[in-house]
């Protein structure tokens, strides 16, 4: 079985094969503070290694549409919280990131497997997974 086929099968059914994942996924925080209205918020802990969490609606989207690839290293997708993997993608700018999300790119399916997500939700999910707000 090729790595691409394995990744595709993994994305389709979830890393555990059951489609169920961890209850909450966290990623490193960006240096910029987020407002209370932001869908991505910083935990109140002041330590350098604090984590960010998503609001419940975006967490549900992440779990059903993003985690199966961005939480499984064998998929080849940049992993949530891996700032080094996200850096060259972020350098392309938010317009290119969103274009790749909408149209698909390499192994990523069109719309990132979320057929009902809005552009704002995609932006918030990219921010969460990359740890940096795309410019």
C-alpha positions in Angstrom: 0.0 0.0 0.0 1.4 3.4 -0.9 1.9 6.2 1.6 -0.6 8.3 -0.4 -3.2 5.5 -0.2 -2.6 5.1 3.5 -2.9 8.8 4.1 -6.0 9.0 2.1 -7.6 6.0 3.9 -6.5 7.5 7.2 -8.1 10.9 6.4 -11.3 9.2 5.4 -11.8 7.2 8.6 -9.6 8.9 11.2 -6.4 7.9 12.7 -7.9 5.3 15.0 -10.1 3.9 12.3 -13.2 4.9 14.3 -13.4 8.5 13.3 -13.1 9.5 16.9 -10.2 11.6 18.1 -9.0 13.3 21.2 -11.6 15.6 23.0 -9.5 18.7 22.6 -6.5 19.6 20.4 -4.2 22.4 21.3 -1.5 24.2 19.4 1.3 26.6 20.4 0.3 30.3 20.8 1.2 33.0 18.4 3.1 36.0 19.9 0.1 38.3 19.3 -2.7 38.3 21.8 -6.2 37.4 20.7 -9.3 39.3 21.6 -12.1 37.8 23.6 -14.2 37.7 20.4 -11.6 35.7 18.5 -12.5 32.1 17.7 -8.9 31.2 18.8 -8.1 32.2 22.3 -5.1 32.0 24.6 -5.5 30.1 27.8 -5.0 32.3 30.8 -1.7 30.5 31.9 1.1 33.0 31.5 3.9 30.5 30.9 5.9 30.6 27.7 4.5 27.2 26.6 0.9 28.0 26.9 -1.6 26.6 24.4 -4.4 27.9 22.3 -7.9 26.4 22.1 -10.8 26.8 19.7 -14.3 27.8 20.5 -16.6 24.7 20.6 -18.0 25.1 17.1 -14.6 25.4 15.5 -13.2 22.6 17.6 -16.0 20.4 16.2 -15.0 21.4 12.7 -11.4 20.7 13.4 -12.2 17.3 14.8 -14.4 16.2 11.8 -12.5 17.9 8.9 -8.9 18.8 9.8 -7.6 16.5 12.5 -7.6 13.4 10.4 -4.8 14.8 8.3 -3.3 17.7 10.3 -3.1 15.5 13.4 -1.7 12.4 11.6 2.0 12.7 10.6 1.7 9.9 8.0 -0.7 12.0 6.0 2.0 14.4 4.9 -0.1 17.4 5.9 1.6 20.1 8.0 0.7 19.1 11.6 -1.2 21.3 13.9 1.3 23.2 16.1 4.3 22.5 13.8 5.3 26.1 13.2 8.3 25.0 11.1 6.1 23.1 8.7 3.6 25.9 8.5 6.2 28.7 8.0 6.7 28.4 4.2 3.0 28.1 3.7 2.3 31.2 5.8 5.0 33.1 3.8 2.8 32.7 0.7 0.1 34.8 2.4 -3.5 34.1 3.4 -4.8 34.5 -0.2 -2.8 31.5 -1.4 -3.5 29.5 1.8 -7.3 30.0 1.3 -7.0 29.3 -2.5 -5.3 26.0 -1.7 -8.0 25.3 0.9 -10.9 26.0 -1.5 -9.5 24.3 -4.5 -7.4 21.6 -2.9 -3.7 21.2 -3.1 -1.5 18.1 -3.5 -3.2 15.6 -1.2 -5.5 18.1 0.4 -9.1 17.7 -0.8 -11.1 20.7 -2.0 -12.6 22.7 0.8 -10.4 20.8 3.2 -13.2 18.2 3.6 -15.4 20.9 5.2 -18.1 21.6 2.6 -20.0 24.0 4.9 -17.1 26.1 6.3 -16.9 29.8 5.7 -13.8 31.7 4.7 -13.6 33.1 8.3 -13.7 29.6 9.7 -11.0 28.4 7.4 -8.8 31.4 8.4 -9.4 30.7 12.1 -8.6 27.0 11.6 -5.4 27.8 9.7 -4.4 30.3 12.5 -5.1 27.6 15.1 -3.1 24.8 13.3 -0.2 27.1 12.3 0.0 29.0 15.6 0.2 32.3 13.6 -2.5 34.5 12.0 -1.9 34.4 8.2 -1.2 37.8 6.7 
